[in-house]
């Protein structure tokens, strides 16, 4: 459904965290992992807006100040390329898709990466998420979709 309303993209502030976490949980539900989200508003405020922020986030906001999309990134390092930016989540509320919100958020991410002199922007997309894959392909950029690497994870509760 295309709503064709005014959308403003801006850097997030701590007051945006509740809406951002709501969108993150919507994405987790879509990805069939609703129970996997253990993040909290307090954690996000501390991690993104505390003394040592570990992420940067942009929000897509309607003219009525309703947050309908986010892009959340953090600095990382590639031993092969150097300084990089990792896009952890790009979320646009389903009913707002088709308003170029995802493109506008990605443009902010790329502008930030350029300003920060990052040599690489990296993110993941589930292999079954055809709408997201098609969205990325429509960006008309020389993207590399790499099906060769396998994610490896170890959660904090399991550290030795």
Secondary structure, 3 states (H helix, E strand, C coil): CCCCCCEEEEECCHHHHHHHHHHHHHHHHHCCCHHHCCCCHHHHHHHHHCCCCCCEEEEEEECCCCEEEEEEEEEEEECCCEEEEEEEEEEECHHHCCCCHHHHHHHHHHHHHHHCCCCEEECCCCCCCHHHHHHHHHCCCCCCCCCCCCCCCCCHHHCC
